[in-house]
Amino acid sequence: MKLIAIFVQLLLWLRILISPVLGSAVIAFIICYFLNDLNYYVIYSCLFIGLVVGVLWAEKVRKGVGLSNFLGKVIAHRDIDGPGKPYE
């Protein structure tokens, strides 16, 4: 059972990690688009920066609030569910 818990925590950690990496990939695409060149140095540096930021953010969340608690608050936010009754 502990193996499953570790696997779930790993997936939650990766879920937090992936958003800065994807954001930096979009930034690299925009830079390459405006340069009219597929510059691998720009792509690799942006992805590396996104990876470092993602790892630091995921570790800060893991040590602070907790992965499942953090993602639970993000998923069940009142703005996403729309206006209405408060939580019951």
C-alpha positions in Angstrom: 0.0 0.0 0.0 2.9 2.3 0.7 4.1 1.8 -2.9 0.8 3.1 -4.2 1.0 6.1 -2.0 4.5 6.9 -3.2 3.4 6.5 -6.8 0.4 8.9 -6.3 2.7 11.5 -4.6 5.1 11.2 -7.5 2.3 11.8 -10.0 1.1 14.8 -8.0 4.7 16.2 -7.9 5.1 15.7 -11.6 1.8 17.5 -12.2 3.1 20.6 -10.4 6.5 20.3 -12.2 5.0 20.1 -15.7 3.2 23.5 -15.8 6.4 25.7 -15.7 8.0 23.4 -18.2 5.1 23.8 -20.6 5.0 27.5 -20.0 8.7 27.8 -20.8 8.1 25.7 -24.0 5.5 28.2 -25.1 7.9 31.1 -24.5 10.7 29.3 -26.4 8.3 28.7 -29.3 7.3 32.4 -29.4 11.0 33.4 -29.3 11.9 31.1 -32.1 8.9 32.3 -34.1 10.0 35.9 -33.9 13.6 35.0 -34.7 12.4 33.0 -37.7 14.9 30.3 -36.7 14.6 27.0 -34.8 17.3 27.9 -32.3 18.0 24.9 -30.1 20.0 26.9 -27.6 16.9 29.0 -26.9 14.7 26.0 -26.6 17.0 24.1 -24.3 17.7 27.1 -22.1 14.0 27.9 -21.7 13.1 24.3 -21.0 16.0 24.1 -18.4 14.8 27.2 -16.7 11.2 25.9 -16.6 12.5 22.6 -15.2 14.4 24.3 -12.4 11.5 26.5 -11.6 9.1 23.5 -11.6 11.4 21.4 -9.4 11.8 24.3 -6.9 8.0 25.0 -6.9 7.0 21.3 -6.5 9.5 20.9 -3.6 8.3 24.0 -1.9 4.7 22.8 -2.1 5.6 19.3 -1.0 7.4 20.6 2.1 4.9 23.3 2.9 1.2 22.7 2.3 1.5 19.2 0.8 0.9 18.0 -2.7 -2.6 16.6 -2.4 -3.8 19.5 -0.3 -2.4 22.1 -2.8 -3.8 20.4 -5.9 -7.1 19.8 -4.1 -7.5 23.5 -3.4 -6.6 24.3 -7.0 -9.1 21.8 -8.5 -12.0 22.6 -6.1 -11.7 26.4 -6.2 -15.0 28.2 -5.9 -14.4 30.2 -9.1 -14.2 27.1 -11.1 -17.4 25.7 -9.8 -19.2 28.9 -10.4 -21.3 31.1 -8.1 -23.7 29.5 -5.9 -23.9 27.9 -2.5 -20.7 27.8 -0.4 -19.1 24.5 0.4 -21.1 22.2 2.5 
